[in-house]
Amino acid sequence: METERALQQLELLQKKLYAYHCADSSLYLDAVTTAPSGTAEGRGVAMSILAGESQKLMTCPETKALLDELSARADELDLVHRREVEELRRSCEQLTRIPAEEYMAYKELCNRADDVWHKAKAQDDFALFCPVLQELVDYNRRFAGYYDASKAPYDALLNEYERGVDMEKLDRFFETLRDGLVPLIRKIGEKPQIDDSFLHQEYPAAQQKAFADYLMEVMGLDRRHCGLSETEHPFTLEFNNKDVRITTNYDEHNVASSMYSVLHEGGHALYELGIRDDLQYTCLAGGVSMGVHESQSRFYENLIGRSRPFVEAIYPKMQAFFPRQLGGVSAEQFYRAVNKAQPSLIRIEADELTYCLHVMVRYEIEKQLIGGTLEAKDVPAVWAKLYKEYLGVEVPNDRDGCLQDSHWSGGSFGYFPSYALGSAYGAQMLRRMEQDVDVWGAAARGDLAPITGWLREKVHQYGGLMEPADVVKNACGDFSPEDYIQYLTRKYTEPVSYTHLTLPTTPYV
């Protein structure tokens, strides 16, 4: 097979896979935003068929022959095509090991599980979700063996979200975070708490929607290419670098919730929108890993979004959206309130300092579930125990406890550690960015273009062209969590100066 002809076939193969991705993503987006509540069954049938057809395409003899041929001609290929072949061969080998019937059944289960989770959360009824959760755990334990039988099951799943990461590395990483942050959390907890009651007045959803539109404008998100919808648990879906969808949830008694979810999901969107045009419709078009993806979302949400310069820049406009609620509240008061450090129940609303403890709870439970030492029925009790142990917080119900996140209902076991890794990646990127860009001058002007430009050059454009560790290294050197610990320590203990910047800090919490 001539190389040029083979590359044409490779392009067609990837566009077919892209079409399946679009169809599946469209069904999912509709399901969790606008679809009527009783429509899950039919959608599950469609999604299972799509998954089966996609698997057939990836594992058929013609695809295997094409990838083998191009692999043998690797010396004739450019970097992009070599990388495409490597990634597709990896997927082909993995999918070949999964029985087709089981693969389709799992896809249908995930659709059904998401529907059940929504109902269980609304009704505060873990018993409704429990049998489905156990099915998901059982499937993922089996699938882990298909992914890589040489690894412990949970290690195999972790590798699907952050290649090269395993329990041994994460245990060391989380231990480092615990040693560095827990004493700081205790120290902060001894100080007088900040009054953030004004965040919890009545904030009508209509005004929050208008404010969300403004935040997207500030972030540089072109509404011709980035949509915003409502859902129970915010997420981002990408179709290509000209079509990304973000979602949020409007809590009328917590204005910060949607504000920071828009900044978070907007960070995901900027990553996807910044990927190179020549990678579109290929297996390299998405973000390289969930850890790197979360580094971008949490960068905009926290490192920028909760900084004093950014808050001061947008606050007059925010007051105009909410004059009754915030007219008598200063920018400084608002800044202190959104940086209040206090153990809490809800992960997505947690402050920067305690956030990783929320992730650790989920990590420990996932290790046990996938390792076979914990059954789904015991999750609420273990969840409550760990929240008490790690955060000193009593869990009053399952809705605000183990049912608060959507990840498990989608089968995403191994995803949660990505949030902590991403937070640490982001702090390291910030330290390096400050050497090249006037980060805080830009934030103070409400002009995030220089910040996004740096990230696009160092991270976004590459998509899946490099391994996750190489993307991080390209941006800021070999990974170390120390920058993250230093960032949080300085922010919560030292006076701030944005004239001669090292890392953003505040003395107020």
C-alpha positions in Angstrom: 0.0 0.0 0.0 1.5 3.3 -1.0 2.1 5.7 1.8 0.1 8.6 0.3 -2.9 6.3 -0.3 -2.6 4.9 3.2 -2.6 8.4 4.7 -5.8 9.2 2.7 -7.4 6.2 4.2 -6.2 7.2 7.7 -7.8 10.6 7.3 -11.1 9.0 6.3 -11.0 6.5 9.2 -10.5 9.4 11.7 -13.3 11.4 10.2 -15.6 8.4 10.5 -14.6 8.1 14.2 -15.2 11.8 14.6 -18.7 11.4 13.2 -19.5 8.7 15.8 -18.0 11.0 18.5 -20.3 13.9 17.4 -23.4 11.7 17.4 -22.7 10.3 20.8 -21.8 13.7 22.3 -24.9 15.3 20.8 -27.1 12.6 22.4 -25.4 13.0 25.8 -25.6 16.8 25.7 -29.3 16.7 24.9 -29.8 14.1 27.7 -28.4 16.3 30.4 -29.6 19.7 29.3 -33.0 19.6 27.5 -34.3 16.1 27.0 -37.5 15.1 28.9 -36.9 13.0 31.9 -38.5 9.8 30.5 -36.4 9.5 27.4 -33.4 7.5 28.6 -34.3 4.1 27.2 -34.4 5.0 23.6 -31.3 7.1 23.8 -29.5 4.2 25.5 -30.3 1.9 22.5 -29.0 4.5 20.1 -25.8 5.2 22.1 -25.0 1.5 22.5 -25.4 0.9 18.8 -23.1 3.9 18.0 -20.5 2.5 20.5 -20.7 -0.9 18.8 -20.3 0.5 15.3 -17.4 2.7 16.4 -15.7 -0.4 18.0 -16.3 -2.4 14.8 -14.7 0.3 12.7 -11.6 0.5 15.0 -11.1 -3.3 15.2 -12.0 -4.5 11.7 -9.2 -6.3 9.7 -9.0 -3.3 7.3 -8.2 -0.9 10.1 -5.7 -3.2 11.6 -4.0 -3.7 8.2 -3.9 0.0 7.6 -2.3 0.8 11.0 0.2 -2.0 10.6 1.2 -0.7 7.2 1.6 2.8 8.4 3.5 1.7 11.5 5.9 -0.2 9.2 6.4 3.0 7.2 6.9 5.2 10.3 10.1 6.6 8.9 8.2 8.1 6.0 5.6 9.9 8.2 5.8 13.3 9.8 5.4 13.7 13.5 1.6 14.3 13.4 0.9 11.2 11.4 3.3 9.0 13.5 1.5 10.1 16.6 -1.9 9.5 15.1 -0.9 5.9 14.1 0.5 5.3 17.6 -2.6 6.5 19.3 -5.0 4.6 17.0 -3.0 1.4 17.3 -3.2 1.7 21.1 -7.0 2.1 20.9 -7.4 -0.7 18.3 -5.5 -3.1 20.5 -7.4 -2.1 23.6 -10.9 -2.3 21.9 -10.0 -5.6 20.3 -9.7 -7.1 23.8 -13.2 -6.0 24.9 -16.1 -8.3 23.8 -18.4 -6.3 21.5 -21.5 -7.3 23.3 -20.0 -6.2 26.6 -18.8 -2.9 25.2 -22.3 -2.0 23.9 -23.9 -3.1 27.1 -21.6 -0.9 29.1 -22.5 2.1 27.0 -26.2 1.5 27.6 -25.5 1.1 31.3 -23.7 4.4 31.5 -26.7 6.2 29.8 -29.1 4.4 32.2 -26.9 5.2 35.2 -26.8 8.9 34.5 -30.5 9.0 34.4 -30.8 7.0 37.6 -28.2 9.3 39.3 -30.1 12.4 38.4 -33.3 10.9 40.0 -31.4 9.6 43.1 -29.8 13.0 43.7 -33.0 14.9 43.3 -34.7 12.5 45.8 -31.8 12.1 48.1 -32.0 8.4 47.7 -28.7 6.5 47.4 -30.6 3.2 47.5 -31.9 4.0 44.1 -28.5 4.5 42.6 -26.6 1.8 44.6 -27.4 -1.3 42.3 -26.3 0.7 39.2 -23.2 1.9 40.9 -22.2 -1.7 41.8 -22.8 -2.6 38.1 -20.5 0.2 37.0 -17.8 -0.8 39.4 -18.0 -4.5 38.3 -17.8 -3.4 34.6 -14.8 -1.1 35.3 -12.9 -3.9 37.1 -13.4 -6.1 34.1 -12.5 -3.4 31.7 -9.3 -2.6 33.6 -8.2 -6.1 32.7 -8.9 -5.5 29.1 -7.0 -2.2 29.2 -3.9 -3.7 30.7 -3.9 -7.0 32.5 -0.4 -6.5 33.8 -1.5 -3.6 36.0 -3.6 -3.5 39.2 -7.2 -2.7 38.1 -7.2 0.8 39.5 -3.8 1.6 38.0 -5.1 0.6 34.6 -8.1 3.0 35.0 -5.9 5.8 36.2 -3.8 5.4 33.1 -6.8 6.1 30.9 -7.1 9.6 32.4 -3.5 10.5 33.0 -1.0 8.2 31.2 2.0 7.4 33.3 0.2 7.9 36.6 -0.5 5.0 39.1 -1.4 4.6 42.8 2.2 4.6 43.9 2.8 8.0 42.4 -0.6 9.4 43.5 -0.1 8.1 47.1 3.2 10.1 47.2 1.7 13.1 45.6 -1.3 13.2 48.0 1.0 12.6 51.0 3.1 15.6 50.0 -0.1 17.7 49.7 -1.4 16.5 53.1 1.9 17.2 54.8 2.1 20.7 53.3 -1.6 21.7 53.5 -3.2 20.2 56.6 -1.1 22.2 59.1 -1.9 25.3 57.1 -5.6 24.5 57.1 -5.6 24.0 60.9 -3.8 27.3 61.3 -6.3 29.2 59.2 -9.2 27.5 61.0 -8.0 29.1 64.2 -8.5 32.6 62.9 -11.8 34.6 62.8 -13.9 33.5 59.9 -14.8 35.9 57.1 -18.4 37.0 56.6 -19.6 35.7 53.3 -23.3 35.8 54.0 -23.9 38.3 51.1 -22.9 35.6 48.7 -26.0 33.6 49.8 -28.7 36.2 49.3 -31.3 35.7 46.5 -29.6 36.0 43.1 -32.2 35.5 40.4 -31.1 33.0 37.7 -31.9 35.5 34.9 -29.3 38.0 36.3 -26.8 35.2 36.8 -27.2 34.1 33.2 -26.5 37.7 32.0 -23.5 37.8 34.3 -22.3 34.4 32.9 -22.4 35.9 29.4 -20.3 38.8 30.6 -17.7 36.4 32.1 -17.5 34.5 28.8 -16.8 37.8 27.1 -14.0 38.6 29.5 -12.5 35.2 29.0 -12.5 35.8 25.2 -14.9 33.0 24.5 -16.5 33.6 21.1 -20.2 32.8 21.4 -20.2 31.8 17.8 -18.0 28.8 18.7 -18.8 28.3 22.4 -22.3 27.7 23.7 -23.5 27.8 27.3 -26.3 25.6 28.7 -27.7 24.6 32.1 -27.4 21.1 33.7 -27.3 19.5 37.2 -23.5 19.1 37.2 -21.4 21.5 35.0 -19.2 20.0 32.3 -17.7 20.8 28.9 -18.0 18.9 25.6 -15.9 19.5 22.6 -16.8 18.7 19.0 -13.9 20.6 17.4 -11.9 23.8 17.8 -14.8 25.8 16.4 -17.5 24.1 18.4 -17.3 23.7 22.2 -20.2 23.5 24.6 -20.0 24.4 28.3 -22.7 24.1 31.0 -23.4 25.5 34.4 -25.9 25.3 37.2 -27.5 28.4 38.7 -27.9 28.3 42.5 -30.1 31.3 43.3 -28.7 31.4 46.8 -25.0 31.1 45.9 -23.8 33.6 43.3 -20.2 32.3 43.5 -21.2 28.8 42.4 -22.2 29.5 38.8 -19.6 32.3 38.6 -16.7 30.0 39.2 -18.2 27.0 37.3 -18.4 29.3 34.2 -14.7 30.3 34.7 -13.8 26.6 35.3 -15.6 25.2 32.3 -14.5 28.2 30.3 -10.9 27.2 30.9 -11.7 23.7 29.5 -13.3 25.5 26.5 -10.2 27.7 25.9 -8.0 24.6 25.8 -10.2 22.9 23.2 -10.6 26.1 21.1 -6.9 26.6 21.1 -5.9 23.3 19.6 -4.2 23.5 16.1 -6.4 23.4 13.0 -4.2 20.6 11.5 -5.2 18.3 14.3 -8.9 18.6 13.9 -11.0 15.5 13.1 -8.1 13.4 14.2 -7.5 11.3 17.3 -5.1 14.1 18.5 -7.7 16.9 18.5 -8.8 16.8 22.2 -6.8 17.7 25.3 -4.0 15.3 26.0 -5.2 14.2 29.4 -7.7 15.0 32.1 -4.9 16.3 34.4 -3.7 18.8 31.8 -7.3 19.7 31.0 -8.0 20.4 34.7 -4.9 22.5 34.9 -6.5 24.8 32.5 -10.0 24.9 34.1 -8.7 25.4 37.6 -6.1 28.0 36.3 -8.9 30.3 35.2 -11.3 29.4 38.0 -8.8 29.9 40.9 -5.3 31.2 40.0 -6.9 34.0 37.9 -10.6 34.0 38.9 -10.0 34.3 42.6 -7.0 36.7 42.4 -7.4 40.2 43.8 -6.5 41.9 40.4 -9.2 40.0 38.5 -11.9 40.4 41.1 -11.2 44.2 41.3 -11.3 44.4 37.5 -14.7 42.8 37.0 -16.4 43.8 40.3 -17.9 47.1 39.1 -19.6 45.3 36.3 -20.7 42.5 38.8 -22.3 45.2 41.0 -24.2 46.5 38.0 -25.7 43.0 37.5 -26.5 42.7 41.2 -27.0 46.2 42.6 -29.4 45.2 45.4 -27.2 42.3 46.7 -23.7 43.8 46.2 -24.2 47.6 46.1 -23.0 48.0 49.6 -20.3 45.3 49.4 -16.7 46.4 48.4 -14.5 44.6 46.0 -12.2 43.8 48.9 -15.0 42.2 50.8 -16.0 40.1 47.8 -12.4 39.0 47.2 -12.1 37.9 50.8 -15.4 36.0 50.7 -14.6 34.0 47.6 -11.2 33.1 49.1 -12.6 32.1 52.5 -10.9 28.9 53.6 -13.3 26.6 55.5 -13.9 22.9 55.2 -17.2 22.3 53.4 -19.4 19.6 52.0 -19.4 20.3 48.2 -16.3 19.7 46.1 -17.0 22.1 43.3 -17.7 24.9 45.8 -14.6 24.2 48.0 -12.0 26.8 48.5 -8.5 26.3 47.0 -6.9 25.3 50.3 -9.2 22.4 51.2 -10.2 21.4 47.7 -7.6 18.6 47.4 -9.0 16.9 50.5 -12.3 16.5 48.7 -10.4 14.8 45.9 -8.5 12.5 48.3 -11.8 11.3 49.7 -12.9 10.2 46.3 -9.5 8.7 45.5 -9.5 6.5 48.6 -13.0 5.3 47.9 -12.3 4.5 44.3 -9.2 2.6 45.2 -11.3 0.4 47.5 -14.2 0.0 45.0 -12.0 -1.0 42.1 -9.7 -3.0 44.4 -12.6 -5.1 45.5 -12.4 -4.2 49.2 -15.5 -2.0 49.3 -19.0 -2.6 47.9 -21.3 0.1 46.6 -23.7 -0.3 49.5 -21.0 0.8 51.9 -20.0 4.0 50.1 -22.2 6.4 52.0 -20.8 5.3 55.4 -17.2 5.4 54.2 -17.8 8.8 52.5 -19.1 10.2 55.8 -16.2 8.7 57.8 -13.6 10.2 55.4 -15.2 13.6 55.3 -15.2 13.7 59.1 -11.6 12.5 59.2 -10.2 14.6 56.4 -12.3 17.8 56.6 -14.0 17.6 60.0 -17.3 17.9 58.3 -20.5 16.0 59.1 -22.3 14.7 56.0 -26.1 15.3 56.6 -27.4 13.4 53.6 -26.4 11.5 50.4 -27.5 14.3 48.0 -24.7 16.5 49.4 -22.5 13.5 50.1 -21.7 10.7 47.8 -24.4 11.6 45.2 -23.0 15.2 44.6 -20.8 14.3 41.6 -21.8 12.9 38.2 -18.5 11.1 37.5 -19.3 7.6 38.7 -22.6 7.6 36.9 -20.7 8.1 33.7 -18.2 5.3 34.6 -15.4 7.8 35.2 -13.4 5.9 37.8 -9.9 7.3 38.0 -10.9 10.8 36.9 -11.0 12.5 40.3 -7.2 12.6 40.9 -6.9 14.7 37.7 -8.3 17.7 39.6 -5.6 17.7 42.2 -2.9 17.0 39.6 -4.3 19.8 37.4 -4.3 22.2 40.3 -0.6 21.5 40.9 0.2 21.7 37.2 -1.5 25.0 37.0 0.5 26.6 39.9 3.7 25.4 38.2 2.6 26.9 34.9 1.8 30.2 36.7 5.3 30.4 38.1 6.8 30.0 34.7 4.2 32.3 33.0 5.1 35.2 35.3 8.6 35.2 33.8 7.2 35.9 30.3 3.9 37.8 30.9 2.7 40.6 33.1 0.0 38.3 34.4 -1.4 40.5 37.1 -1.3 43.7 35.1 -3.4 41.9 32.5 -5.8 40.5 35.1 -6.1 44.0 36.6 -7.2 45.3 33.2 -9.7 42.5 32.8 -7.7 41.5 29.7 -6.9 37.8 29.7 -5.6 37.7 26.1 -1.9 37.7 27.1 -2.5 34.9 29.6 -4.5 32.8 27.2 -1.9 33.5 24.5 0.9 32.1 26.6 -1.2 28.9 27.5 -2.2 28.5 23.8 1.5 28.6 22.8 2.8 26.3 25.6 -0.1 23.9 26.1 -3.3 24.3 24.1 -2.1 24.1 20.5 -0.5 20.7 20.8 -3.7 18.7 21.7 -2.6 15.1 22.0 0.5 15.5 20.0 2.7 14.9 23.1 2.4 12.7 26.2 0.9 14.5 29.2 4.2 14.7 31.1 5.9 16.2 28.0 3.2 18.9 27.7 3.7 19.9 31.3 7.5 19.8 30.8 7.2 21.9 27.7 5.3 24.5 29.6 7.1 24.7 32.9 9.7 22.0 33.4 9.6 18.6 35.2 6.5 18.3 37.4 6.8 19.0 41.1 3.9 19.7 43.6 6.1 22.2 45.5 5.0 25.2 43.5 1.3 24.4 44.4 2.1 24.1 48.1 4.1 27.4 48.0 1.3 29.1 46.1 -1.3 28.2 48.6 1.0 28.9 51.6 1.8 32.4 50.3 -1.8 33.1 49.3 -3.1 32.3 52.7 -0.3 33.6 54.9 1.6 36.5 53.3 0.9 40.1 52.2 0.3 40.5 48.5 2.2 42.6 46.0 1.3 42.7 42.4 4.0 45.2 41.6 6.9 42.8 42.1 5.2 39.5 41.7 6.2 36.0 42.6 3.0 34.2 43.4 -0.4 35.7 44.2 -1.0 36.1 48.0 -3.5 37.6 50.5 -3.4 38.1 54.2 -7.1 38.1 54.7 -8.2 34.5 55.2 
